[in-house]
Amino acid sequence: MRFLPPLAAVAACLALPLAATSAMSRPVSAPAATPDKARAPVTILISIDGFRADYLDRGETPVLSRLAAGGVHAAMRPSFPSVTFPNHWTLVTGLVPDHNGIVGNKMKDPARPDETFDMKSDDPFWWNQAAPIWRDAELAGLRSATVFWPGSNVAWGGTREDKKVTGGTRPEDWLEYNKAVTGPQRINTVLDWMRRPAAIRPRLVTLYFDQVDSAGHDFGPDAPETRTAMQEVDRSIGELVAGLAALGQKANLVIVADHGMAATAPERVVWLKDIADPADFTLVEDGTFAAIAPVPGHEAALEAALAKPHDHLQCWPKAKIPARFRYGTNPRVEPWLCLADVGWLVFDKPPHKVKGGNHGYDNAAPEMAALFIANGPAFRAAGKLPAFDNVDVAPLLRDLLKLPPAKDADGDDQPFRAVLKR
């Protein structure tokens, strides 16, 4: 394959036909937003939730393929557990979930035993263990903005009391997640930010797309509906590239996924009721893995049940979770973790509806590998990079924003040193 330089990749993207959209949703250039040679490059971090790394090879995403060819791309390892909220927080903190505090899509904390975190939780208490990159950007005087990135609606560093949040930092511009907002509407929001005067124009933008993950869950990774979702997001990114070019706005695009996707089936389910007495445990999270706590006084009985070998399921006490997962020191990790084989699920007892696909498996499984593409004036056209861990993305973003390295990061910028223009 011939690798296109970044400017050629942009031109190729602009030549692609875009799907017909309504006049109200089509990105357009505002007359007042004339190209400005003095415009500083903007860094745009884009998440395509659930975009498995090998989806890029399926011929459904010409815009992404051109950006990959004109920059760099890789199969990126998610952090464990390979689910949405922990990995989105890893991507913007540079810390694995065990260190950033978001250890699952659902979790509990010994300091608040009567509460449960879920994907609607915006109390800073749950998020304050690790600062996101927009906090550091704002402190450095770099305006930030975000469309739907998990956790960006939280006043990081603040406190909540009687449903009122005091203090904390959010991006200067942020939008609460709403699935009904279309791809073109999300793109138009970013382009409108780019039309602003320099003083209030963001230098760091994060943008989130959910369509590919939703289709993968409902229909499976190989379904026509998932291919359609991939095409839809690809067109949206093409509109973004075209809109930035029309504005004369240089941009370093870092396009990622939080995890991959594996096919599941109703006949591939392990039932915890067949392994342990339900009277012995409480279940905090289940699906591809189970986060399990013993009922007080039932610890020995639960250990005897879970420690035995089980088909399609491995269980570990917290202290013996394999070190390669980098998981198990945070107090929010439950005393027992049971991980299903890829393609299998673990639930407490029937009934449970099993759809077409899921994620959360061993983060080294090929099915969990996530998309990574970077393209822009900061990158050489170097093609495919070796696989790397997603804790390295936040250090890359810090380089692009000229922020100093974070002292406590779990990753570094080593995978990108040879491809960044200095």
N, C-alpha and C positions, 0 to 999 in steps of 0.2 A: 504494500500500500504506500502511495506517495503521501507524505505528510505535508499539509498546507501550513504556511506561516499564519500567525494569528490574524493578520489583516485579510489574508486571502480567505481564511475560514469565515470571517464576518461577511465578506462579500458573497461567498457561496451561500451562507444562510439567508442573506437578503434576497437571493435569486430564487429561493424556494417558494412555491405557491403556498399561501396560507389558507386555512379553512375559512369559509365565508362566515362572517360574524355580523351582528347587527351594527348599525351606525353608532349606536351608543356604546357598544363594547369594544369596537375596533380602536387600537391605539392610534392616535394621530399626533402630529407635531403642532404645538401651540405656536402661533406667529411670534410671540414674545421670546420664545426659547431659541434664539439663534445660536449656531455653533460658537463656542467660546474657547479659543485656543488656550486660555489660562485655566480651564477647568482641570482640577486635580482628579486623577483616576479614583473611581469609587470601587470598593470591594463589595461584591454581592455574593452571599452564601445562600445557595438554593438547595433545599431538601426535597427530593422526590421520595416520599415515604414508600418503603417496600420495593424499591427498584433494585432487583437482584442484579449483580454485576454482569452476568451473562445475557441479560436482556439487551444489552448494547449490541450484541452480535446477531440479533434476530432480524435486522433489516427494517425495523418498524420506526426508527427514530433518526431520520436523516440529519436534523439539526444537531442533536447530541453527538452523532458520529462525526460530523464535520468539526465540531468544537474539540472533540477528542483528538482527531487527526491533526488539528492545528495547534494543539497544546500538549497536555499530558493526561493520561488516564490510567486507572488501575482497578483491580479487584481489592476492595478495602475490607479488612476484618472488623466487624463490629465488636463492641465490648460485651461481656456477659453480664446480665442476661440480654439476649439479642432481641429486645423489645423496644417500643417506641420512645417512651419518655426517658428511660435511663440513657439511651444512646444519643438522643437529641441534646441532653444536658452534657454528655461527654464531649460532643462535637464543639460546644461553645465554652467549655471549661478546661478541656485538656486533661481531665481526671476520669478514671474508670468509675463506674457507678458505686463501687464499694467505698470510694473516696469522695465522690461528689454528693452523696447522700440520697440520690434518687435511685434506689436499688431495685425498683420494680414499678410496673404500672399501677400496682396496688401494694401497699405496705403499711406497717404499723411502727410505732416508736415507743420504747419503754417509758419515755418521759410523758407520753400522752396515750395511755393504754386504752382509753375509751374512744379514740378517734382512728379513722382509717383514711389514708391517702388514696385518692384515685385521680383519674386524668382531668377532673374538674377542679382539683384543689389548687387554690391560689394564695393560701396562707403562707407568708414568707417563712414561717417556722420550718416547713418541709424543704425549702429550697436554699436556705442560708448557709449550708455547709460548703458551698463552692461558688465563687463569683463568676458570672458569665462575662464573655469578652466585651459585651456592650457596656458593662459597668466600667471597665478599664478604659475603653474608648472615650466614654463620656468624661471620665476624670482627666484624660489627656486633651480634652477640648475637641474631640472628634465626634460630631453629631452622629447618632445611630437611629435606625428605624427598622421596624420589623413587621412583616405580615404573617401572623399566625404561628410563629415559631414557639414550640412548647416551652413554657416558662417565661416568655417575654412579657406576659401580662402581670407578672408578679413584681411587687415593689421589693426588689432584692435588698436584703439587709434591714428591712423594716420589721415591725412587730404588729400583731393583730390582737386587739382586745375589745370585747363586746362588738365584734363584727366591723370594727374600725381599724384601718391600717395606719400606723404612724411611721413616718420616715421611709427610707428605702429609695432605691434607684430603679427606674424603668428606662427603656430607650426613649428618646425625645418624642418619637412617633411610634405608636404600636396599635395593633388591631386585635381585638378579642376574636378567637377562632369561631368561624361560622362556615360550616360545610356548604351552605347554599351559595356562597360567594364564588363565582365562576373563575376559571383560569384567566380569561381576558380581563376580568375586573381586578384580579390580583395584580396582573401585569400593569394595567393602567394606573393603579395606585403607585407602584414603584416609579413608573415614568413621570407621573405628576410630581413626585418628590424630586426627580431629577430636573424638572423645569423651574424649580425654585431659584431665587437668588443664592449666591454662594454662601452667604452667612447662615442660611437655614437649610442648605442642601445636605442631606446625609452623606457621610463618607463610608459608613458601614451599613449595609442592608442585609437582613435575613428574610428569606421568602420560603414558604412551605406549600407543597402540593400533596394532597391526600389520595388522589384518584387511583393511582396504581396500587397502593396498599389495599384500598377498599375492594377493588376488583379482584386482587389476588386472594383476599380472604373469602370473598363470596363465591368465586368461581374456580380458583386455583391458578398457579403460575403459568400454565400452558393454555389457558382458555382464550377464546376469541375476545371476550370482554376485557381481559387483561391487556391484550394487544391494542384494543381500541383505546383504553386508558393511557397506555404508553404513547400512542400517537397524539392524543389530545394534549398531554403535557408537553410533548415535543413541539407541537405547534405554538403553544403558549411561550415557550422559551425562544422560539424563532421570532415571535412578536416582540419579545423583550430585546433581543439582539438588534432587530430592525429599528426599534424605537430609540435605543441608545445611539445607534449610528446616525439617525436623523437629527438627534440633538447634539452630535459632536461630543458625546460623553464617553470617554474611555472608561473601561471597566475590567477589573479582574474578576472573572466568574469562577467560583468554586462550587461545583455541583456535586452533591453527595446523596447517599441514601443512609438511612439509619440501620438497615438490615435487609436481608433477602426474603425469600418465601419458599416454602416447601409444600407439596401436595399432601393433603390429609384425606381420611376416609372414615366413615362411621364404624367400619369393622376393625379399625386400628386404634382402640381405646383401652387403656388400663384403668380399672376402677379401684380406687383406694379402699373402698368398702370390702373388697376381696383380699386386701393385704393387711389391713389393720382395723381394729375395732373403732368405729366412728366415735365411741364414747371416750377414746383415748387422745383425740387430737382436735385441733381447730385448724381450718384451712384459710390462709390469707390470700393466696393466689393460686390458680390452677390453669391448665391448658397444655402448653408444651413442657412446662415444669410446674412443680407444686412447692409452695412455701408453707411449711407445716410447723405448728407449735404444739407441744404436748399439753394436755389438760393437767393442771397442777396435781401432783400425786400419781400421775399415770406415766411418768417419764420412762420407767423401766419397761413397762409393757409396750410402749410405742417403739422404743429402741429395739426390743426383741423382734418386733414385727418388721420394721423397716430395714434392719441390718441384714436380713436374709436376701439371697439372690432373687431377682424378679425378672421375668421376661420383658424385654423392651423398656426397662426402667432401671435407673441406677439411683440409689438413695445414699446420701452422706449426712452425718452430723455436721454441723456448721464448722467445727474445727478441722474436719477432714475433707472438705471440699477441695478438689484438685487445685494445686497452686497456680496452674496455667490459667485458671479462670479469673484470678486476681479478685476473688470474691469471698467474703465471709468474715471480715473483721468489723464491719459496720454494725452497730447495735440494731439497726433496722432489718438486717438479714435474720430470718427466722431460724430456730434451732435445727431444723431439718430441711434439706433440699433434695427433691426427687426430680430427676431430669429424664424425659422420655427420649427414646431413639428418634432420629429424624423421620418425620412422617407419622409418628404416633402421638397420642395425646393422653394426658392423665387427668381424671376428674374424680370427684368424691364418690358420686353415685348417680345412676340415671334419674331423670332424663337430662341429656345434654345434646344440643343441636351441633352437629359437626358439619362445617361448610367445606369449601374447596381447598383452602390453604391456611397455613399459619407459620409463625416464626417464634423465636425464643429458645431455639435449640442451641447445642454446642456452637459457640461462636467461630470455631475452626471448620465447621461443616461447609462444603462448597455451596450448598443451597442458601446459607446465611450470608455469603459474601455480598458486599454492598457496592454500589456504583461510586466511583470517584472520577471527576473530570475537572481540570483547571485550564483556563484559557484567558489570555489577556496580555497586556503590555509587559507584565512582570515575568512571563513564562516563555521559555524556549519551546519550540516545537520538537519535543523529544519522544513523542509516542507513548508506548506502554511502559509503565514503571513496575517494578516488583511489588508484590502485595505488601501492605503495611497496616498497622493498627490505627483505628480512628482517633486515638488520643493524640495523633500527630497533626490533626487538622487545625486545632486551636493554635499551636505554635506557628503553623503556616500563616494563619490569619494575622497573627501578631506581626510577622515579618512584613506582610503586605501593608499593614497599617503603621509600620515603623514603631511599634510598641516594643519595649524590652521584653526578653523572655520571662515567663512566669517562674517564680522560684520553686513552686511545688508541683509543677506539671508532671504527669505520668508519661508523657511523650515528648518528642522534640521534632525539629524541622529536618532531621537528617535525610528522610526520603526525597526531599525537594531541593537540597543544596545545589545539586548539579544542574537543575533545570530552571532555577530562579536567576534572572538577570540582575546582577549587582550594580 
